[in-house]
Every structure is written in C-alpha cells, then in structure tokens.
Amino acid sequence: MLVFITNDYAELSRQAARMIANAMRKKPDLRLGLATGDTQQGMYRELVRMHREDHLDFSRVKTFNLDEYIGLPAEHPQSFRSSMHKSLFDHVNIAASHIHIPDGSPRDSFDQACNRYEEEIRRAGGIDLQIVGIGKDGHIGFNEPTSSLASRTRPKTLTQQTIEDNRHNFPAGEEPPAAAITMGIGTILEARRILLLASGAAKAKAVALAVEGPLSAAVSASALQMHPEVTVLLDREAAENLQHKDYYRKSLDMSRKLTPDRLW
Ligand code: F6R
C-alpha cells in the first residue's frame, strides 16, 4: 500500500481529484468506481471545478457506484443515486447510460439485481480505478464486519453503528435504512487500482487496523492488503494511529525517484 498523508481535508480532496483526473487523462474511457458519503464530497466539488475550469472530460467515462440503500426509491433525496447526481453527475458531461448504481428496489429479486450489477461491471471490462471510503467499523462499501473477504455484490444488513453514522443525512423522525446492496469485497478487489480516502479522527482507529492490523473479516478494509495497487490517502487526523508514518513518507519519496510512472 502506498500511504499518502496530507495536511488537511482540503488537500486530501484536491489530491484525490487530481489522481482521478490523471487517470481520466491517461484513459479517457476510464471505468471509475465511486463511493458516496461525506468523505468524498470535497473531491467531487474539485472534480466539478476541474470540469468547468480545466475541461476535464467525462464523456467517455463509465461509473460504477459501490452501493445503494435498500428500501428507498431511487428518487428519494437521501438515496445514493440522488446524492451522486447532486454532488457530481448533474454538473459534468457524463452520459446517463454510463452511470451504474446498484438497484435498491428491484422489480425482480435482489439476487437477480446483484447478478446483473456484477454482469454490468464485467461487460464494461472491469473497473480501472475504485474509490472507497471507510466506516468507523472498518467497512468498505457496506461490507460490515464479518463479511466474507471473497464476497460479491449482495444485500447486506447494516450494523447499528453504521445506521447511527448515516442518521445525520436523514430528516429528524425518518429512520435511516437498515440494509443496502453493496459490491462485495471480492468485487472491489478485482478493480485494477483502488484509492481509499479517510478524513478525521473518528476514522483513525479503523485506518490503523486496515493498514497495519491483521488481515481479518472483522475489518473489511484489511482485505485491501491483498491488492497490489492500493493508495491510501489520509489527512493528519485519520493517520494519527498509524505506527509507521515516517516509513510511509520515506517510501513515497523513494517511489517518486524509483518508479515515478507508478505514481499518480
Ligand atoms: C458509501 C460507502 C461507505 C462509506 C463509509 C464512510 O458509498 O461505500 O463505505 O464510504 O461509510 O462514509 P463517510 O465518508 O460518510 O464517513
């Protein structure tokens, strides 16, 4: 893992957007995996700015979101589909047919909807770059603790911690969903590159377990240790519990010298 520690959230957001923009410039038909949540909002704002001011072109990009709530209609203001339109899709030149988000209210069965999503990813040629956030319990996507490290897209029951963490996005009195469809850990690990973003002290424990802890289904994000092309982009607070910060800085400097093409 390449661990990149930025000063603050603004720098983290700019850096993440720059990495995505570089990947899009190298491969204009990039298959881009996206995440929702608070962490990515600054990165989406920066991508929108780059589209407006620097002509960053989304016309050939195809996107695949990690997850969607079960039980909310797609047009519900708190659905991940609505959130993605508000933060990014409505402000850039992406074709509607290039946007893929799991269907949280399928007309047929959830099994069929999940298989269809996996098939859509396969048909597009797989995901080139997957963006992931991390939950306080170490989840990626909504792969809650004890998820199989080989799991595929499926419905997943959310932990009470995750439900509480999501509550602030819902109007008072409205109960946040208790389940979601999520790409599995096995699905995520098939992406060619993965970029994990984490910001704030509340994520420091999960980040340390994911990066330096044992590989374990108790911390889904630890499965990223199995992937050869993972970049972990943190702000100082999220990096606080890491034991090897100096080593990560040195290793980044060395990579700049030895393998600059592998950097973003
Ligand atoms: C959302 C997702 C989740 C979030 C995670 C962190 O698509 O996959 O894993 O990335 O729950 O959420 P925030 O960024 O709101 O703290």
Residues whose N, C-alpha, C, O or C-beta is under 5 A from the ligand:
A	BS01	F6R	A35 T36 G37 D38 T39 Q40 L66 D67 V132 G133 I134 G135 H139 I140 G141 F142
